[in-house]
């Protein structure tokens, strides 16, 4: 499947994800990471490791129907942003 076709599947109403802590972490809420669980197209995007995918996901942040899914995918790809986001969850 081409990148454009995968990106068209990035939608707020279909993304599935979970957060997990590293197995060796003594903390239940710190250092959690986002794991994409579905649909398969979004799992593929998260696993590509492509810089082009990152750029395309940033562009999707402008579209309300895709912004949340793009943000979740970016958090799954860049684990540092997950730490920053989770530290602000009151």
NORPE-V763980 format. One record per residue. N is the residue number from 0. RES is the residue in three letters. PHI is phi in whole degrees, 0 to 359 (999 if undefined). OMEGA is omega in whole degrees, 0 to 359 (* if undefined). D_CENTER is the distance of its C-alpha to the mean C-alpha in Angstrom with 1 decimal. Layout:
N,RES,PHI,OMEGA,D_CENTER  N,RES,PHI,OMEGA,D_CENTER
//
This chain:
0,UNK,999,180,19.2  1,UNK,289,180,19.0  2,UNK,302,180,16.0  3,UNK,301,179,17.2  4,UNK,292,177,17.3  5,UNK,295,181,13.8  6,UNK,294,178,12.6  7,UNK,294,180,15.0  8,UNK,275,179,13.3  9,UNK,284,183,10.1  10,UNK,221,181,11.7  11,UNK,299,186,11.4  12,UNK,277,181,14.0  13,UNK,238,184,12.7  14,UNK,293,177,9.1  15,UNK,232,181,9.6  16,UNK,205,176,8.1  17,UNK,220,172,10.0  18,UNK,248,182,10.5  19,UNK,225,172,13.0  20,UNK,258,177,15.4  21,UNK,299,183,16.9  22,UNK,303,183,20.1  23,UNK,267,182,22.3  24,UNK,277,176,21.2  25,UNK,278,184,23.9  26,UNK,259,179,21.7  27,UNK,273,183,20.1  28,UNK,244,180,17.9  29,UNK,273,177,17.5  30,UNK,62,177,15.2  31,UNK,288,177,12.8  32,UNK,234,179,9.6  33,UNK,270,177,6.5  34,UNK,237,178,7.3  35,UNK,280,181,6.5  36,UNK,252,178,10.1  37,UNK,175,348,10.8  38,UNK,291,185,12.1  39,UNK,305,181,13.0  40,UNK,297,180,12.2  41,UNK,286,175,8.4  42,UNK,297,178,9.0  43,UNK,295,178,11.1  44,UNK,300,181,9.0  45,UNK,295,184,6.5  46,UNK,266,186,10.0  47,UNK,292,184,12.0  48,UNK,74,183,12.1  49,UNK,274,176,13.6  50,UNK,294,179,14.1  51,UNK,299,178,14.8  52,UNK,298,178,11.3  53,UNK,301,180,10.2  54,UNK,299,180,13.3  55,UNK,293,179,12.7  56,UNK,294,177,9.3  57,UNK,299,178,11.2  58,UNK,297,181,14.0  59,UNK,290,179,12.3  60,UNK,297,180,12.0  61,UNK,280,186,15.7  62,UNK,252,185,15.7  63,UNK,307,181,15.7  64,UNK,283,181,15.0  65,UNK,234,188,11.7  66,UNK,299,182,10.7  67,UNK,295,179,9.0  68,UNK,297,178,6.8  69,UNK,296,179,6.3  70,UNK,296,178,5.7  71,UNK,296,178,3.2  72,UNK,298,178,1.7  73,UNK,298,178,4.1  74,UNK,294,179,4.3  75,UNK,291,181,3.8  76,UNK,282,185,5.9  77,UNK,251,187,8.0  78,UNK,295,178,9.3  79,UNK,294,180,11.9  80,UNK,293,177,10.1  81,UNK,298,179,9.2  82,UNK,297,180,12.9  83,UNK,295,180,13.9  84,UNK,296,183,12.1  85,UNK,289,180,13.5  86,UNK,284,180,16.9  87,UNK,255,182,17.3  88,UNK,276,183,17.0  89,UNK,342,*,20.8
//
